[in-house]
Every structure is written in structure tokens, then in C-alpha cells.
Amino acid sequence: MEITATVNGRDFIADIAESSTGNAFMEMLPLSFEMEDLNGNEKCRYISRKLPAAAEPVGKIEPGDIMLFGASCIVLFYDSLTAEHSYTRIGKIRDAEGLKAAAGRWDAAVSFRQR
């Protein structure tokens, strides 16, 4: 399943996981909102709907990872890190080059839509 993720006006192609979480996320599209910057490596947004979660330790996070924290927090990582928390994978941006620059240091306007 392929979507377009737009971060502060820049488009990125992302693949959504073939899972109950990925399917539920796709059913919500299109989505547009401000995402809060957190820890200088991710943008996050709590949503009113709970998605199916199957959180597991992921270890290494890579730029472009789209994850679910808990059952209602969408997280878009723009920098790599070693994760201490467990996440449910939603999807991944195919080519994250330029994602960190697009995300900026503050909150970001982000949208997800089907291609």
C-alpha cells in the first residue's frame, strides 16, 4: 500500500505495512495536521481514534519510519536512533533523503494521502 506523506510542503512516497494497523491507518486517509517535534528526531501527533496495536521493541529507528506509539500516537521519525520504547510499525518512507530538512526543528505541517 502506497501513500504520499507531505512534510512542510515536500512530498515523500511511503509504503504502509500490510497489517491490521496499516489497514486501519489507510482507512483514515486523508489526514492533515500539525505534528509536534519531540526529542529532535521525530514528529508526533495524538489522534482521537485508537488503531490496532501490536507494539514490540524495534531497537534501531531509521529516518522515514512511521510508527504507532500506544494506540493513538502517530510518530514520524526524521533521524536515526536506538529506541528504548516499543512501537507498532505503520509504514516507512522509501527515500528519506531531505526528510530531516523538510521536518525542521519545530512543529511541522504533515499530511498523509493515498496515491
C-alpha positions in Angstrom: 0.0 0.0 0.0 1.5 3.2 -1.2 0.8 6.8 0.1 2.2 10.3 -0.2 3.4 11.8 3.0 3.8 15.6 2.8 6.0 17.3 5.3 6.0 21.1 5.3 5.2 21.1 1.6 7.7 18.4 0.5 6.3 15.1 -0.8 7.7 11.7 0.1 6.4 8.2 -1.1 5.8 5.8 1.8 4.8 2.1 1.9 2.2 1.2 4.5 2.5 -2.2 6.3 0.1 -5.0 5.3 -1.3 -5.4 8.8 -4.3 -4.5 10.8 -2.6 -1.3 11.9 -1.6 -0.4 8.3 -5.2 -1.1 7.1 -6.8 1.0 9.8 -4.4 3.8 9.1 -5.3 3.6 5.4 -9.0 3.8 6.2 -8.4 7.2 8.0 -6.7 8.8 5.0 -6.5 11.6 4.0 -5.1 13.0 7.3 -3.6 16.5 7.7 -2.4 18.0 11.0 0.4 19.7 12.8 2.9 17.3 14.3 4.8 18.3 17.4 8.6 17.9 17.4 9.9 15.6 20.1 13.5 14.8 21.1 14.9 16.4 18.0 14.4 13.3 16.0 10.6 12.7 15.5 7.3 14.4 14.9 4.3 13.1 16.8 0.6 13.6 16.9 -2.1 12.0 19.2 -5.3 11.2 17.3 -8.8 10.7 18.6 -9.1 7.2 17.1 -7.3 4.2 18.5 -5.6 1.9 16.0 -4.9 -1.8 16.4 -1.6 -2.0 18.2 0.9 -4.8 18.3 3.9 -3.0 19.9 7.3 -4.6 20.0 10.8 -3.4 20.7 12.2 -2.2 17.4 15.8 -1.4 18.5 17.1 0.8 15.7 14.8 3.5 14.3 15.7 4.9 10.8 14.7 8.2 9.2 11.3 7.7 7.5 9.9 5.2 9.9 6.2 5.8 10.5 5.2 4.2 13.8 2.4 4.0 16.3 3.1 4.6 19.9 0.5 3.2 22.2 -2.8 3.0 20.3 -3.2 6.6 19.2 0.1 8.4 18.7 1.4 8.6 15.2 5.1 9.1 15.0 7.2 10.1 12.0 11.0 9.7 12.6 13.3 12.0 10.7 16.5 11.0 12.3 18.0 7.6 13.4 18.2 6.5 17.0 18.2 3.4 19.2 14.7 3.1 20.6 14.0 2.3 24.2 10.2 2.2 23.6 8.1 -0.3 21.8 6.2 0.7 18.7 3.8 -0.8 16.1 5.0 -0.3 12.6 2.7 1.7 10.3 5.0 2.1 7.4 8.2 3.6 6.0 9.1 6.4 3.7 11.0 4.9 0.8 13.7 7.5 0.3 14.1 9.7 3.4 16.8 11.9 1.9 15.7 15.5 2.7 13.2 14.5 5.3 15.1 16.0 8.2 15.5 19.3 6.4 11.8 19.3 5.5 10.7 18.4 9.0 12.6 21.3 10.5 13.3 22.0 14.2 9.8 22.9 15.3 6.3 21.6 14.7 5.5 20.5 11.2 2.5 20.5 8.9 2.1 16.9 7.8 -0.4 15.1 5.6 -0.8 11.5 4.6 -2.9 10.7 1.5 -3.4 7.7 -0.9 -1.6 7.9 -4.2 
